[in-house]
Amino acid sequence: MQRINSAAALEKKARSAKAKIDNCRCRILICAGTGCLAGGSGEIYEEMKMLAEDNPDVEIHFGAGIACGDIHNNEAAQSDTAEDSMAEKIGVKKSGCHGFCEMGPLMRIEPLGILYTKVSVSDCRQIFERTVKKGEIIRELLYRQDGIEYARQEEIPFYKKQTRIVLENCGHIDAENIEEYIAKGGYKGLAKILFEMTPEEVIEEVSESNLRGRGGGGFKTGYKWSQVARQEEKHRYVVCNGDEGDPGAFMDRSIMEGDPHRVLEGMMIAAYAVGAQEGYIYVRAEYPLAVSRLKNAIEQAEEAGLLGDNILGSDFSFKIYISRGAGAFVCGEGSALTASIEGNRGMPRVKPPRTVEHGLFDRPTVLNNVETYANVPGIINKGAKWFKSIGPETSPGTKAFALTGSVKNTGLIEVPMGTTLREVIFDIGGGIKNDGQFKAVQIGGPSGGCLITPQLDVSLDFDSLKKMGAMIGSGGLVVMDDSTCMVEVARFFMNFTQKESCGKCVPCREGTKRMLEILERIVAGKGKPEDLDLLDELAETITETALCGLGKSAALPVRSTLKLFRDEYMQHVVEKKCVSHTCTELRRFVISPERCKGCSKCARNCPADAISGKIKEPYVIDSERCIKCGACESACAFGAIRIEW
């Protein structure tokens, strides 16, 4: 790609790139997000690519249906103009995550927006022969809900009720082609600030938009940038937090995989605003596809003159590097992240000074997460007023969530701030799996809290959730039904937090360990009522005295479940029962004397010698010695052993 040396040249490239896409009669976009790749989308891509290459004489025309095709002879094909011959007749592309993970692998056929779900390699020839060549809809590959078939992606309730800004290109462009990003208006915001705005005006526009950090804290982005801009030290950095360590969260990963240039553009705008010369993207090594696409995007942007020295022929220069993390949850914290980039152990430090003053390499540093930067180009292009028109005044814009758990439609969604949990779970998510009953939703991962049925209509924004004892966090939403044990949920998150503690401060290092020990006793049926008071005390101590933000929020899942489900905790410690039948150590194996034949097989298979009796007489299980392994139940040929909870 030739170097672009001016705003006019960028506009010209955008027009030509768009024309190239428009001249493509049929675009087949196959989801190449991590989830769909695991489901075989890579093989689907190769198969469709082969089919397209084997049919060079097919020209796709779009009419009232999806497509209608004519098979032209070679002579007719050769009669195309030089311009037409450069255009792709059929484009097979690797897109980013489409978001509808429950229905993957996904295939979108443009320009009419047809979405096929749960596609397999064996479907490829049928899709090519029937849809691409003949314009037929393959009904068995369409999404169905409540007996209704949906051919167009935009009509599917999962998508229809979303407002996609950050995710607008994910699943709609070739994530590995800079020209497709430019065709969609990419780097237009960068050109605007370089030639039409001063750094102060950029900061003012971002401040006016009231964009708040999407990494969890909700700190005002414009104010953070202004703090860096006014530092006396002129060597400054821009850092992107792509670590995303929360269990069940994959928003940032999907943005980096599906629209990497948007992240780069947001970082460059920030760099211009604060006078930074270098930037780093800190991304976990467990995201190899994200790393690969970011590297590719950086190389393409440098080649095009949109990154590096004298960007777009201006006097602004900026370089971006990728730093891969080792998967430590604590490196999502600002000071630990910068320490890791520097090659040191990722551990938080005492504040002040803060990152805006002494950050990466002890220099002033702008640190935002992936989604925050991805919002910036839209604000620059459309203005702060447009951004503030979406969502509540105090938390404008949209928020991407990873919707997982006991919900029918799992996946990546983006909704306006202020949307209710009810809308997310029941309208977009389609309700609870297997028609179960909603019990709770864990929001914000291990740093978040639980919300229950009376809170389904709470507004999903920073301030409203804080009042409820929860937080947006990075945006993980784990939905739980009535088969979920909330004590086990608390134990799971505490186990994660304790393992991920850096160990620097005593409250987090020792406090989380003690809390985990108590929770493990409770789920094992060895808890005592006074343990609940001790959990409360430990949680308060950790929250008040831990060194970093991650430590201070470590006990939040336990505090919220204790508050909302204390009766469930009491059942575990007093009645030794788990009503959801999750905690296996609270189950009791009982031999039915009516069904037992006295064969002794259960006793012979018991590793704890907990079963006794005489041949041809009913055997009994000593509950005190029983280790709840289930070997007896598996061995019994007469169905004489049952489980009591």
LOBA-42071 format. One line per 4 residues: number of its first residue (from 1); their letters; for each residue x, y, z of C-alpha. Coordinates in steps of 0.02 Angstrom, whole numbers, plus 50000, padded with zeros to 5 digits. Example, Ala and Ser with C-alpha at 12.3 -4.5 7.8 and 13.67 -1.06 7.14 Angstrom:
<pts>
1) as) 50615:49775:50390 | 50684:49947:50357
</pts>
This chain:
<pts>
1) mqri) 50000:50000:50000 | 50066:50172:49952 | 50105:50296:50088 | 49964:50420:50125
5) nsaa) 50039:50592:50150 | 49889:50706:50173 | 49709:50715:50230 | 49656:50732:50048
9) alek) 49752:50574:50002 | 49666:50482:50145 | 49495:50538:50083 | 49541:50481:49907
13) kars) 49597:50311:49975 | 49434:50296:50073 | 49331:50325:49915 | 49431:50199:49814
17) akak) 49426:50069:49954 | 49238:50091:49972 | 49216:50075:49784 | 49314:49914:49787
21) idnc) 49198:49843:49920 | 49043:49905:49828 | 49105:49823:49667 | 49117:49658:49756
25) rcri) 48955:49573:49703 | 48955:49455:49851 | 49052:49464:50013 | 49059:49311:50122
29) lica) 49113:49356:50298 | 49157:49210:50410 | 49175:49243:50595 | 49356:49221:50643
33) gtgc) 49338:49264:50826 | 49417:49147:50952 | 49254:49056:50991 | 49206:49023:50810
37) lagg) 49384:48971:50767 | 49371:48841:50903 | 49210:48782:50820 | 49294:48759:50651
41) sgei) 49274:48927:50563 | 49454:48917:50501 | 49411:48759:50403 | 49250:48841:50341
45) yeem) 49351:48990:50278 | 49471:48878:50182 | 49328:48779:50105 | 49233:48935:50048
49) kmla) 49393:49009:49981 | 49424:48852:49879 | 49246:48852:49812 | 49260:49034:49759
53) ednp) 49426:49002:49672 | 49352:48854:49580 | 49215:48962:49506 | 49301:49110:49425
57) dvei) 49160:49135:49300 | 49025:49168:49430 | 48966:49347:49441 | 48848:49390:49582
61) hfga) 48703:49508:49559 | 48587:49560:49700 | 48402:49585:49674 | 48244:49554:49771
65) giac) 48314:49397:49850 | 48487:49370:49920 | 48577:49351:49757 | 48553:49292:49582
69) gdih) 48695:49224:49479 | 48739:49203:49299 | 48873:49088:49236 | 48971:49181:49105
73) nnea) 49091:49100:48982 | 49273:49149:48983 | 49250:49264:48834 | 49119:49366:48926
77) aqsd) 49222:49370:49082 | 49371:49437:48986 | 49265:49579:48918 | 49259:49668:49086
81) taed) 49337:49841:49096 | 49505:49860:49179 | 49421:49938:49331 | 49295:49797:49345
85) smae) 49429:49667:49329 | 49515:49737:49483 | 49357:49716:49584 | 49328:49551:49672
89) kigv) 49178:49454:49608 | 49167:49354:49767 | 49255:49408:49926 | 49290:49281:50062
93) kksg) 49351:49373:50216 | 49407:49340:50393 | 49301:49452:50500 | 49309:49480:50686
97) chgf) 49187:49414:50814 | 49003:49435:50762 | 48954:49425:50945 | 48821:49290:50931
101) cemg) 48933:49159:51009 | 48796:49036:51056 | 48755:49015:50870 | 48932:49001:50800
105) plmr) 49016:48970:50683 | 48932:49115:50592 | 48934:49168:50410 | 48869:49335:50345
109) iepl) 48831:49362:50162 | 48831:49542:50102 | 48768:49662:50045 | 48598:49608:50108
113) gily) 48654:49553:50280 | 48607:49368:50277 | 48670:49275:50430 | 48691:49087:50434
117) tkvs) 48713:49006:50605 | 48800:48848:50667 | 48883:48826:50498 | 48991:48673:50469
121) vsdc) 49115:48629:50332 | 48987:48511:50256 | 48869:48660:50230 | 48992:48759:50125
125) rqif) 48957:48683:49954 | 48770:48698:49982 | 48790:48881:50030 | 48894:48916:49876
129) ertv) 48784:48821:49754 | 48616:48877:49822 | 48642:49048:49901 | 48789:49122:49807
133) kkge) 48749:49053:49634 | 48559:49040:49639 | 48501:49161:49772 | 48412:49031:49877
137) iire) 48396:49046:50065 | 48449:48891:50160 | 48316:48893:50294 | 48393:48761:50406
141) llyr) 48544:48875:50432 | 48442:49026:50485 | 48419:49080:50666 | 48249:49037:50741
145) qdgi) 48166:49108:50896 | 47988:49075:50954 | 47949:48991:50789 | 48007:49140:50684
149) eyar) 48148:49127:50557 | 48267:49274:50535 | 48366:49289:50373 | 48440:49462:50400
153) qeei) 48563:49485:50542 | 48493:49655:50591 | 48319:49582:50617 | 48375:49451:50744
157) pfyk) 48316:49509:50918 | 48492:49480:50987 | 48560:49614:50868 | 48405:49722:50844
161) kqtr) 48401:49780:51024 | 48584:49829:51027 | 48668:49995:50986 | 48836:49954:50910
165) ivle) 48965:50094:50907 | 49126:50016:50968 | 49076:49849:50889 | 49002:49921:50730
169) ncgh) 49140:49850:50619 | 49164:49684:50709 | 49098:49549:50595 | 49072:49672:50452
173) idae) 49247:49705:50389 | 49403:49605:50352 | 49497:49625:50515 | 49663:49599:50427
177) niee) 49641:49732:50291 | 49675:49916:50331 | 49585:49970:50172 | 49420:49903:50236
181) yiak) 49439:50004:50396 | 49481:50159:50294 | 49328:50126:50183 | 49220:50134:50340
185) ggyk) 49288:50305:50386 | 49440:50240:50478 | 49577:50365:50523 | 49461:50508:50475
189) glak) 49462:50565:50657 | 49652:50560:50658 | 49659:50671:50503 | 49533:50790:50580
193) ilfe) 49633:50820:50739 | 49799:50838:50646 | 49739:50972:50526 | 49587:51051:50608
197) mtpe) 49609:51042:50797 | 49738:51089:50928 | 49784:50965:51066 | 49688:51073:51189
201) evie) 49532:51065:51080 | 49544:50875:51072 | 49551:50862:51261 | 49408:50985:51276
205) evse) 49301:50882:51155 | 49335:50719:51248 | 49302:50805:51415 | 49140:50879:51349
209) snlr) 49083:50705:51293 | 49099:50645:51474 | 49176:50482:51413 | 49216:50377:51566
213) grgg) 49344:50239:51569 | 49271:50072:51517 | 49397:49970:51615 | 49291:49971:51772
217) ggfk) 49331:50125:51872 | 49231:50245:51765 | 49361:50383:51783 | 49333:50532:51667
221) tgyk) 49444:50510:51515 | 49461:50693:51468 | 49516:50740:51644 | 49647:50603:51644
225) wsqv) 49716:50666:51477 | 49720:50845:51540 | 49822:50791:51692 | 49954:50713:51580
229) arqe) 49955:50861:51460 | 49998:50985:51596 | 50148:50890:51665 | 50316:50977:51649
233) ekhr) 50399:50818:51587 | 50382:50818:51397 | 50423:50635:51365 | 50254:50552:51385
237) yvvc) 50173:50386:51347 | 50004:50319:51297 | 49966:50143:51358 | 49819:50030:51313
241) ngde) 49763:49902:51442 | 49713:49747:51345 | 49749:49626:51487 | 49566:49583:51524
245) gdpg) 49588:49456:51664 | 49408:49440:51725 | 49334:49263:51710 | 49200:49263:51576
249) afmd) 49252:49429:51498 | 49303:49442:51316 | 49250:49616:51258 | 49423:49690:51234
253) rsim) 49485:49530:51152 | 49346:49538:51023 | 49380:49722:50984 | 49566:49690:50961
257) egdp) 49529:49540:50851 | 49388:49617:50751 | 49434:49801:50733 | 49617:49828:50784
261) hrvl) 49639:49990:50686 | 49503:50075:50788 | 49608:50045:50945 | 49764:50114:50860
265) egmm) 49672:50269:50800 | 49604:50303:50975 | 49780:50289:51048 | 49851:50407:50916
269) iaay) 49717:50537:50953 | 49761:50524:51138 | 49946:50540:51097 | 49919:50698:50995
273) avga) 49812:50772:51133 | 49941:50746:51271 | 50101:50762:51169 | 50157:50581:51183
277) qegy) 50287:50505:51068 | 50268:50319:51104 | 50130:50199:51152 | 50113:50021:51214
281) iyvr) 49972:49896:51201 | 49979:49776:51347 | 49890:49618:51293 | 49889:49448:51376
285) aeyp) 49988:49312:51288 | 49834:49199:51301 | 49759:49305:51162 | 49869:49250:51015
289) lavs) 49742:49301:50882 | 49727:49475:50957 | 49917:49492:50963 | 49932:49434:50782
293) rlkn) 49801:49555:50718 | 49871:49701:50816 | 50044:49667:50747 | 49972:49659:50572
297) aieq) 49875:49820:50599 | 50030:49912:50662 | 50132:49855:50512 | 49995:49906:50390
301) aeea) 49972:50076:50472 | 50160:50109:50468 | 50170:50061:50286 | 50024:50177:50245
305) gllg) 50102:50324:50336 | 49966:50324:50468 | 50085:50276:50607 | 50268:50313:50638
309) dnil) 50359:50469:50580 | 50269:50621:50507 | 50096:50543:50507 | 49992:50599:50357
313) gsdf) 50133:50718:50310 | 50116:50815:50473 | 50248:50850:50606 | 50163:50725:50723
317) sfki) 50256:50562:50751 | 50202:50417:50858 | 50254:50235:50875 | 50158:50091:50953
321) yisr) 50233:49932:51027 | 50151:49773:51091 | 50194:49706:51263 | 50129:49534:51304
325) gaga) 50081:49493:51481 | 50090:49324:51565 | 49909:49320:51619 | 49924:49393:51794
329) fvcg) 49758:49467:51848 | 49845:49599:51953 | 49926:49670:51795 | 49759:49744:51752
333) egsa) 49798:49872:51888 | 49886:50025:51818 | 50049:50029:51915 | 50069:49839:51904
337) ltas) 50039:49846:51716 | 50171:49980:51687 | 50294:49884:51797 | 50265:49729:51689
341) iegn) 50298:49826:51528 | 50461:49888:51604 | 50515:49707:51629 | 50485:49704:51817
345) rgmp) 50369:49596:51919 | 50192:49660:51901 | 50152:49726:52074 | 50052:49880:52124
349) rvkp) 50138:50023:52212 | 50081:50149:52340 | 49995:50303:52270 | 50024:50448:52250
353) prtv) 50111:50479:52134 | 49986:50418:52007 | 50013:50353:51831 | 49970:50522:51753
357) ehgl) 50121:50595:51844 | 50243:50450:51856 | 50187:50304:51751 | 50281:50202:51621
361) fdrp) 50469:50224:51642 | 50427:50354:51775 | 50354:50469:51642 | 50178:50545:51629
365) tvln) 50065:50412:51555 | 49889:50402:51487 | 49821:50231:51531 | 49651:50178:51463
369) nvet) 49577:50011:51415 | 49538:49948:51240 | 49354:49996:51238 | 49390:50173:51299
373) yanv) 49510:50206:51155 | 49388:50125:51033 | 49258:50257:51080 | 49372:50405:51042
377) pgii) 49368:50408:50849 | 49177:50415:50852 | 49179:50562:50974 | 49302:50658:50865
381) nkga) 49207:50623:50704 | 49030:50651:50769 | 49058:50766:50915 | 49032:50765:51103
385) kwfk) 48850:50816:51085 | 48813:50658:50983 | 48899:50547:51112 | 48806:50628:51258
389) sigp) 48640:50596:51170 | 48664:50409:51205 | 48629:50348:51380 | 48616:50447:51543
393) etsp) 48702:50615:51562 | 48822:50555:51697 | 48871:50396:51602 | 48844:50430:51417
397) gtka) 48884:50315:51271 | 48871:50128:51257 | 48949:49983:51351 | 49004:49815:51282
401) falt) 48962:49664:51391 | 49010:49481:51382 | 48846:49393:51417 | 48877:49217:51482
405) gsvk) 48806:49087:51600 | 48629:49018:51609 | 48558:49125:51468 | 48494:49065:51300
409) ntgl) 48593:49186:51191 | 48770:49203:51256 | 48891:49318:51168 | 48960:49492:51148
413) ievp) 48835:49635:51157 | 48839:49825:51157 | 48699:49928:51230 | 48674:50109:51284
417) mgtt) 48723:50149:51461 | 48566:50149:51565 | 48494:49992:51486 | 48417:49880:51619
421) lrev) 48472:49705:51666 | 48299:49643:51619 | 48321:49705:51440 | 48493:49628:51427
425) ifdi) 48449:49458:51499 | 48273:49431:51433 | 48262:49535:51273 | 48439:49517:51204
429) gggi) 48489:49360:51296 | 48323:49274:51262 | 48293:49228:51445 | 48355:49087:51554
433) kndg) 48413:48923:51477 | 48296:48774:51484 | 48158:48892:51546 | 48239:48899:51717
437) qfka) 48212:49034:51848 | 48326:49184:51858 | 48421:49190:52021 | 48561:49316:52007
441) vqig) 48689:49396:51893 | 48870:49424:51937 | 48927:49587:51859 | 49105:49650:51856
445) gpsg) 49191:49483:51880 | 49293:49449:52037 | 49291:49635:52074 | 49102:49648:52058
449) gcli) 48948:49595:52149 | 48782:49506:52128 | 48614:49577:52079 | 48449:49486:52104
453) tpql) 48269:49490:52040 | 48214:49652:52127 | 48363:49737:52043 | 48326:49680:51866
457) dvsl) 48267:49853:51821 | 48422:49941:51886 | 48507:50054:51760 | 48672:49984:51697
461) dfds) 48783:50133:51726 | 48928:50173:51842 | 48833:50271:51974 | 48676:50165:51985
465) lkkm) 48773:50003:52006 | 48886:50078:52139 | 48732:50117:52243 | 48683:49934:52230
469) gami) 48851:49872:52295 | 48907:49816:52123 | 49009:49886:51980 | 49018:49873:51791
473) gsgg) 49200:49820:51797 | 49264:49773:51626 | 49089:49714:51576 | 49071:49529:51617
477) lvvm) 48891:49474:51649 | 48872:49297:51717 | 48689:49248:51729 | 48640:49116:51857
481) ddst) 48481:49014:51874 | 48401:48928:52023 | 48519:48779:52006 | 48666:48889:52058
485) cmve) 48739:48883:52233 | 48785:49061:52282 | 48905:49002:52416 | 49001:48904:52285
489) varf) 48999:49058:52172 | 49079:49160:52311 | 49206:49021:52341 | 49248:49015:52154
493) fmnf) 49283:49201:52141 | 49379:49204:52304 | 49484:49057:52245 | 49524:49154:52086
497) tqke) 49566:49314:52180 | 49673:49227:52309 | 49775:49138:52175 | 49796:49300:52077
501) scgk) 49848:49405:52227 | 50022:49476:52200 | 50057:49451:52386 | 50129:49624:52414
505) cvpc) 50008:49683:52549 | 49954:49581:52701 | 49766:49617:52692 | 49750:49544:52518
509) regt) 49882:49407:52535 | 49824:49339:52702 | 49646:49402:52709 | 49591:49319:52547
513) krml) 49676:49158:52602 | 49579:49155:52766 | 49416:49196:52677 | 49444:49056:52553
517) eile) 49479:48932:52694 | 49315:48979:52778 | 49216:48964:52616 | 49294:48795:52580
521) riva) 49243:48735:52753 | 49066:48794:52724 | 49043:48706:52556 | 49119:48550:52634
525) gkgk) 48986:48548:52770 | 49108:48595:52908 | 49059:48777:52930 | 48994:48860:53088
529) pedl) 48872:49006:53107 | 49009:49117:53178 | 49104:49093:53013 | 48983:49212:52929
533) dlld) 49024:49353:53049 | 49208:49319:53023 | 49186:49330:52835 | 49102:49498:52856
537) elae) 49242:49561:52966 | 49380:49500:52850 | 49292:49572:52697 | 49278:49743:52778
541) tite) 49461:49740:52832 | 49524:49694:52658 | 49415:49825:52575 | 49476:49962:52691
545) talc) 49661:49921:52699 | 49718:49834:52538 | 49851:49923:52436 | 49772:49928:52263
549) glgk) 49600:49938:52185 | 49597:49753:52145 | 49633:49709:52326 | 49502:49831:52389
553) saal) 49370:49748:52280 | 49428:49568:52310 | 49296:49533:52442 | 49150:49612:52349
557) pvrs) 49077:49449:52279 | 49075:49376:52455 | 49001:49533:52533 | 48862:49543:52404
561) tlkl) 48815:49359:52415 | 48818:49366:52606 | 48700:49514:52600 | 48581:49443:52471
565) frde) 48589:49256:52507 | 48628:49243:52693 | 48492:49113:52713 | 48583:49002:52588
569) ymqh) 48743:49020:52689 | 48646:48973:52847 | 48577:48817:52763 | 48755:48763:52728
573) vvek) 48821:48792:52904 | 48669:48745:53009 | 48569:48618:52908 | 48720:48555:52810
577) kcvs) 48616:48565:52652 | 48644:48638:52479 | 48473:48672:52403 | 48544:48683:52227
581) htct) 48629:48513:52244 | 48797:48587:52195 | 48910:48559:52345 | 48945:48373:52329
585) elrr) 49018:48355:52503 | 48848:48398:52576 | 48762:48251:52493 | 48728:48091:52588
589) fvis) 48729:47915:52515 | 48595:47800:52585 | 48562:47615:52551 | 48379:47568:52533
593) perc) 48350:47408:52637 | 48204:47361:52525 | 48309:47359:52367 | 48475:47299:52437
597) kgcs) 48511:47115:52396 | 48660:47101:52512 | 48783:47063:52373 | 48923:47163:52458
601) kcar) 48981:47241:52293 | 48961:47417:52363 | 49068:47374:52515 | 49203:47296:52407
605) ncpa) 49213:47454:52301 | 49212:47579:52444 | 49388:47656:52462 | 49349:47720:52637
609) dais) 49280:47556:52710 | 49125:47654:52757 | 49001:47515:52710 | 48966:47363:52818
613) gkik) 48842:47219:52826 | 48815:47033:52800 | 48793:46937:52639 | 48609:46925:52585
617) epyv) 48562:47059:52713 | 48546:47249:52686 | 48709:47344:52701 | 48728:47516:52784
621) idse) 48840:47667:52752 | 48931:47755:52894 | 48903:47939:52851 | 49048:47993:52960
625) rcik) 49172:47887:52865 | 49094:47911:52692 | 49197:48024:52577 | 49053:48052:52453
629) cgac) 49150:47981:52306 | 48999:47892:52230 | 49091:47727:52199 | 48954:47630:52289
633) esac) 48815:47704:52183 | 48909:47662:52024 | 48941:47484:52081 | 48763:47442:52135
637) afga) 48670:47343:52002 | 48503:47352:52091 | 48481:47541:52111 | 48480:47521:52299
641) irie) 48589:47673:52336 | 48512:47847:52329 | 48578:48021:52363 | 48498:48131:52495
645) w) 48534:48317:52505
</pts>
